[in-house]
Each structure stands twice: as C-alpha cells, then as structure tokens.
Amino acid sequence: MMSGNYTSIDNQNVSGSVPAVGDPPSHVAVKFTDSNLQTFPPTGGQGKISGAARPPRDADDTFGKPNSGSDEPQQSGWFRSFTIAAYRPYFDVDTSDVLERIKDSLFPFRGNFSEKTANNPDLYGPFWICTTLIFVAASIGTFVTYLAHKLQKKEWDYDINLMTWSAGLFYGYVAIVPLGLYIILKYFSAPAGFVQLLCLYGYSLFVFVPALCLSVVPQEIFRWVIAGVAGFMSATFVALNLKNHISSAGESWFLIVAAIFLLQLALALVLKFYLFTVTV
C-alpha cells in the first residue's frame, strides 16, 4: 500500500493554489457614506387626488378641466357678454311664468308688469313671441292673398319677401327701440335695465298674434278695428309700465311716455298697411 508516501500540507502557501477560506465572522458591519441627493417637498397633485403623477405638459387635459360652476375663473367685463353663461339666467323660466306674463300683457291697464319682472326679466318669451309673429304674419298674409286671388279667379304667386320683411320688422323693432330708449333714459338720469326693456317690448307684441289671425276676415273695416285695438293695447301696456319709472326723469317725462305710446301705434299702422291690407 502507498499510504505512507502521502505528505500532509498544513497551512502552506503553494504556488497556483487557492487559499483556504477561513471561518466567517459572526457579523459584518456595513457603513454607508452620506449622499449629496436633495429632497424636494411633494408637489400638488393633478385633479382631486393629491400626490398623483402629473401628465406631460403637452398632454391633453380637456377632461381634467373643471366644469362650469366650479373653481374655474369666470370671464369678466365685455368678454362675458360673448359667453353662453351670460345669457343663461334670462332663459331660465318655466312655462307657467311665460303664460302668466303673456296674460299680464293682455291686461295693459294694470301697469304692474315691470314690477313683477324687475328681479327676473327673461328673453325666452320675447324671442318666441317675435318668432311666432314672423311665421304667423307670413302664413296668414299668404293665405289671405291666396283666397283673395282665387275668389277673383286671378293668378297667384307666393311672395317670399313677406317672411324676410316680417323677420326684419319684429326682430329689429324689439332690439333697436329698447336700445334707443335705454340710451335716452340713461341720458335723463333715469336708467333702466336693458334686458328688462327687451322683456317689456317683447311681451307687448303678443297682442298682435291673435290680431293677425283675425285679419283673415275679408272686411276692411273689421281689419282696421282689429289693428287699432291691438295697437292701442300694446302702446298702453308699454307706456303705463314705464310711466312710474320715467317720471323721475324730470319735466320731460311726459314727452318720453308720449313718444313711446305713439311709436307703438306707428308699429300697428305699419302692420295694418303691409299685413292687414290685401291687394289683388
């Protein structure tokens, strides 16, 4: 046996050999050096959840913008006049409110329409009253002239200018006359709300809707009576509702009220000669 030829090597350094690994220490201490990183306070989060990550600056945040009525900054000055929100309160009325105001316009001698609408004048009723007048005037005028031509067995042609003329008359009257009156009252130190004047003049034209419907009766005297009564009611309605307010304008208040009354009668005369008169 060759066991006796082996040589034991104990803790000797031999060239090309791997040193033996000693026993591991009981614990190892790790030391970290202080870093130079700065800490920043957390920034305000996007939306309602704080601390959330922000999107890139070029991201579309359309759906993250607040709705109207929230913390979104509101437009002020003249810029607000070009927004829908500026006119929304004037169309926030119920059907019962519009019907009640229409009923008040048919009783002109009460003179309390301006007091009832002082806090909440609307443009919904005046807009649809003018629009209804345009279509009623065009349709009734066309129907009356059609019957007149057929009864006399004459050729009839549709007049498209009747629609455009009616639109210009009613929309223009309700917009221009209150604007002129607004400027005049402001000059005489008795300013009135422009929207309130639009509301008053808009409802004052409702009486012409049934008057135009009654103009189908082929009697010239009856048409004159209808146009006169409608014009008188409309003029009285406007004049009496503005009388108490304009009386603070000084000695010239009577002239202003008289001019308002006569101008409303002039509208009735224009309607009589153009819409209530049938020529064949």
Steps between C-alpha positions, in 0.01 A plus 500: 500500500621853427340686785828568659620707202237775546614832644265716697494867418382721781457873450768522238507741211534311184544670164186477287277385780190669643533605859267340739197696614497569867204494731245784426477776757211505736360829355596748233469876548402695187566872497324736253639835414275806499360575153466842341141444374252777579146429616214701353159555663210323331326711238125553469334216320303525179125490551344410832752236607810660650838353431402345169740514210457788259460436129745650253453863418393422148235253612135574435340598831159577357322255728697618800368854477227594748146538382312828506398596850817360658826674581555601136573874468204685356522752217441859596430824322400507134639151441222349709242638255626255239446190714191284527510518880430874485158444339403176672313667792272686255374171355450327834121529517217252520202474269276627779715813533479575128124443492451726801695779333310457176175531695626819662577646157135452401389716796699818432326725753646319800844651443677258737688292244833678562469446874437127457795453264744738670697220667479238226444642150517235230582491130343162437148635463591801282707283267223249438233769477695674223570168327132405521400839360733452203350165401142607574538819298653314207250213504188711563605759245565231242170326572296821482653608169453149362127503583458849358659398169302177477167672571568738213641217286837665455844346490680492836873496571664440836685803639814384678577858605215481750706269725820703484316829546317369807824369654674833450204693639436305821857408591625847410225680691551299820876554487540859375216679681593374850863584429409856403276537803776364723739770376240776537409401856865484594548850362211633713642332813220244517681187386310177451630149446552420134384140542191619685415730208546213256270288713234774516500570126510132413187416698326815373492348150303191598169675445578514127497119476119464540455824304681351201290185524181706495616685190379210285151650519450666160364827637716811480320681782538198727872487423537867587326442833719198578821687415391804702401303810820294491716808456324687781536206741867455418579872529310532829676197642846645431418859599335421834775261605766761430308799634595459866864448416530780245323749728831539683660642184374850575260717304566320172355170620163566335661553160691173532187305594304663216776411253496138620122484460502652150785280384309190600195629311721559198596133507133407488449727199793339319354158566160617378624637170735213427345191661134582562443642151443262209560624148401295195 
